[in-house]
Amino acid sequence: MKITRMKKGYIIRLSDTEMAVLNVTMSEGMGSGMWQGENQHMDPEQKRIITEVQTMKRDWMVITEDRR
């Protein structure tokens, strides 16, 4: 997920898979079964994102500044 901080507000860019992971995370929380390894019902792409975030191979959020 890439967040750009503009002069007035933010722009959030994320893929459909990242949005699906974010929806579940926001509704169930980071302590849900999805983040604890009980994610058999998830797509392989969603599992990959969660694994990369947990093993610190990928940042969950990348924030950049853009003051146009």
N, C-alpha and C positions, 0 to 999 in steps of 0.2 A: 504494500500500500504506500503510495507516494502522496505526501501532503505538501502543497506549496502555499506559503504564507504571502498573501498579496498585501497591498497597501490597505485595502478595506476588505477583510475576510480571508477565506481559505479556499483552495481548490483541492479536492480529494480525488485521486485517480487510483482505481483498483479494478482488477479483473472480476469476471463473474464468479470464479472459484473463490477468490479472496472475499467477495461480498457474502457468499454462502457461509464461509468460515466466520466472518464477522457477525452475521446474523445469529448464528448459534451461540457464539461467544457472548454477545450482548444479551441474549435471552436466558442462557443457562449459566453464564459466568465462566471464568478461567478454571474453576475447580470442577467443571462438569466432566462427565465420562469421556467426552471428546478429547479433552486435553490430558486425561489420565490413562489413556491407552485403550479405552473401551469404545473404539470407533469402528466397529466392523460394518456398520451400516453406511459408512461414508464412501464417497468417490475416492479413487486412488490419487487424484490431483489434490483433494482436500487433505488427505493423509500426508501427502508429500509436503504441503505447506506447513502443517502442524509440526511435522518431524523436523523440518529445516529451522523453524522458529525455536523449537525446544533445544536443538543441538547448536544453536547460535550460528548456523551457516547462512541465515537470512534474517534481516531485520524485519520486525513486524510493521514498523512505521519508519519512513524516511522523510524528514521534514527539511525543506529547503526554503530559502528566502527569495522573494522576487518583489522588489519595491518599485514597480513601474509607475 
